[in-house]
């Protein structure tokens, strides 16, 4: 079994808010597998670990550009929060979103080759990026984008610079904008229950099965408990089934029907989602500096 290091324990604690000893026990049981250790903690500690696991650690901004039925949402990353307030960095991110909407690049590589001049750098997006790295003194990258051009109406919402949403719809503009704000607040995983990724369902089923097994009830009851938990999860993470944030008496689907509006899809970007920030071992760093000093 791999050694369970202090940095591994610290990383799991940062993601789950669980006590240090619980993190170490979970990692030991999971044989060092961080993802499995998170599941073990969810079984032991309930939803607290699952909610804390959604904390975002990487820095950057989300920008969006919408022009009629064409639009895009983009994530551009950097190293520190300080740079996310830099005017040149913000201008670059905004330009990248506009170029994505206008030119329909196939991927980030194609986007990076599009023409752009800024702050004396150019003639491409990639040249500007490299120039700003030298000017600002911090690495930055274009991480991902989603472009819409299917002919439907588009509504966008930016919550500061850290959360961005685009909703594709037909119908009422105000209702669509409300849905975009709802998505930013409630962070659904899919439009409908049938669209929830299979891997998410499988993780939830495993966690529910382990929790139910601890009840000591007969197998048939346990099976029903698991199915019930999974169905509850599906409703909680699918947009149409979520309780509408502006009216807790109706679901999003009911609100949309009332407003004669249909949502075809949405994209939600949260800065750094899925990116793990480096966990620094401060004690080890100090020890290394002391050792270096002694060796001088």
Steps between C-alpha positions, in 0.01 A plus 500: 500500500636850419613715789239750622688831506415816689439683172242237396319540831511879466361484147209277606426722799496809278246334271273356768545699823523167684723461810862415428483155662184413305676604179798281581276203583305545177818520292638191669178309432502624140868404460590856405223548242380858562170458314412184688600664830250780431226239453595332828478834683160571343375170638638575846433872520195548278452784253746736671792338324321495165415871517848605603648290219350750253728779621699652220873558540642629167489868404376674186188655347192397304392725214212482254404660171152479346382652173149387409494123464880469506697503822781350704615461857873465570728426796844658513724397790787665683706427809372746760186693587700822470531459123124443457461872573765609249351711219716342229411148611129586510516663157672191361233267644220716359664507156539122504127456566409735215735325258359161597147617427597661170732239351385158628846351575514121517704494820730708720788453254292643216378781725859585592585543130227763439611859433524731801706805594509640853744697716747505213495121463375292208413411231328192650323408823796281593746787442293727723483231769877455498554874500272552799679222688823696462334832583302384805751241617253217547400202290152497345311265271176463309344194658167436326208651313147417386350662192135515394377567146201271458251774429335504842479800729782545750507647850823549693580580860832572667523489878800725547785345305495154657175350372357519148184355347350487152146368450360402160123545485186600315242725662512771765825696543443577867425136584817391321710756688347375825598144404858612432516658846344185650766282334776720645349467847394133505761351264297219338695222331257446212182632340285196584543187711562295185800721418689454828839336420510127576824532699337746742206265550734209564693690768175603668372141486817367664483756778129435555557123505770525766286731714194275465701188581594651836132510597496123546163470325403212267649498149171586328456805726860605440443478123196729529697743716774516239255555214328771699829677569600488134163635384525782753850579374383509137228752582740715700756529218272531195403856412136439409430316826670748731293736713508840334714742703256789461192295597535196725142397419587385148772320309698657218299288256172631639622859481607456138166347405322792663713741293460298176875454486714197416866450588698290252823498697742695716867532583629582848865587552649554846860622517742217566234229514679166499846656526700420811720779632842389618498423874811644653660309789606800709681292763702319236583830330629652825700185576656514155596866546656426841695208353620717215610771743699249706671373188627847408 
